[in-house]
Amino acid sequence: MIKKYYLLSPGPTPVPENVLAAAAEPIIHHRTPEFSKIFMETTEALKYVFGTKEDVYILTSSGSGAMEAAVVNLLSPGDKVLTINAGKFGERWGSICKAYGIAHKEIVVEWGRDFTKEQLEAELKAEPGAKAVLCQLSETSTGAIFDIRGFGEVVSRTDAILVVDGISGTGATPCPMDEWKVDVLLSGSQKSFMIPPGLAYIAVGPKAWKLVETAKCPKFYFDLKKARKNLADKTTPWTPAVSLVIQQKKALDIIQGMGLEKLFDHHRILGDATRAGAKALGLELLSQRPGNILTAVRTPAGIEGGKIVKTMQGKYMAYIAGAQDPYKGKFFRIAHLGYMGGFDIITALSALEMTLADLGYKFEAGHGVRAAQAILKENWQ
Ligand SMILES: *Cc1c(COP(=O)(O)O)cnc(C)c1O
């Protein structure tokens, strides 16, 4: 068979054809009115997706660069913060804090379990003087989403700020920064923003800017004060990834053309279809509060965990994601974010059924696909 590649992972995600083609255009110089215009339009469109009147800074890095930018710009060595570790990316907050000597209290949540605003309130009471709460909108390692609106209510009543990693969630599930009292929201280009990896985005609210003024962590490349000063001149401190910014503008045109409400609805339909498909195969979901970004499905008993992902990728070239350490093999993840359509879900479930059959799992062939089709057909618009 022709080796056709199906990218079904929660980042990087597929890129629309006209956005891919934009990368082949001649490079324009970044200190020109021509680039400044595109750059400022991109910044404006990002504000729409973030739901904020604050500026959104475009950093040339993967998403983790924006996480590091948040820590070094907001905090000082010795500061106390709370990190919510409900998976691989929550754990990363702790690792970054550790690297900069921030005294973080790590709230460890079992992978796939929810963490409520009431629990957060109790943690904050037990930790007076905490400067920040660092968490995820969508924990991509498990597919769980968190009650950021509730966290915003709770944290805004304290002196702490709420820092939300929306790297996989922003643009796929609601998180209006200003309305939900999120002090810092950050994201990355290769998940729901429909372009290749390489850009990260960060917006900072007024309560958080006060911390930026006094933060003492060492920083140079990710200095947001430099970014703010340069943005006033419609530019960036360093050479931006010119082609990626141009691609992002094109992808944001698609996002704005559709409108966020419709886009969230689209992801909800894909999420519902995937979950229904998995359940119809007799499989169990991992997360207590699954988001519409990706679906984590438990490996059924009797099947060697790593084999599902290996077969789907190696034999069928359907690139779903496995589980990360320490849960390797225990579940697998089917993404439905970014530039994915209804038939991408059918492809994923079809490849999953063929894989499960190869591995000797007993189920009614076609039932997963059929359940997903029913939801897609009923909601197709
Ligand atoms: C992908 C992801 C990251 C890491 O982003 P990189 O672009 O790989 O640096 C961090 N947090 C979440 C929630 C993610 O989904």
The ligand as an SDF file (V2000), in Angstrom:
LIG
                    3D

 15 15  0  0  0  0  0  0  0  0999 V2000
    2.4880   20.3620   24.2520 C   0  0  0  0  0  0  0  0  0  0  0  0
    2.3140   20.8990   25.6090 C   0  0  0  0  0  0  0  0  0  0  0  0
    3.3700   21.5080   26.3230 C   0  0  0  0  0  0  0  0  0  0  0  0
    4.7610   21.5320   25.7990 C   0  0  0  0  0  0  0  0  0  0  0  0
    4.8780   22.2800   24.6750 O   0  0  0  0  0  0  0  0  0  0  0  0
    6.1560   22.1370   23.7400 P   0  0  0  0  0  0  0  0  0  0  0  0
    5.6780   22.8970   22.5530 O   0  0  0  0  0  0  0  0  0  0  0  0
    6.3850   20.6870   23.4800 O   0  0  0  0  0  0  0  0  0  0  0  0
    7.2790   22.7750   24.4420 O   0  0  0  0  0  0  0  0  0  0  0  0
    3.1130   22.0260   27.5580 C   0  0  0  0  0  0  0  0  0  0  0  0
    1.9030   21.9780   28.0930 N   0  0  0  0  0  0  0  0  0  0  0  0
    0.8610   21.3980   27.4550 C   0  0  0  0  0  0  0  0  0  0  0  0
   -0.4740   21.3670   28.1190 C   0  0  0  0  0  0  0  0  0  0  0  0
    1.0350   20.8440   26.1990 C   0  0  0  0  0  0  0  0  0  0  0  0
    0.0030   20.2740   25.5700 O   0  0  0  0  0  0  0  0  0  0  0  0
  1  2  1  0
  2  3  1  0
  2 14  2  0
  3  4  1  0
  3 10  2  0
  4  5  1  0
  5  6  1  0
  6  7  2  0
  6  8  1  0
  6  9  1  0
 10 11  1  0
 11 12  2  0
 12 13  1  0
 12 14  1  0
 14 15  1  0
M  END
$$$$
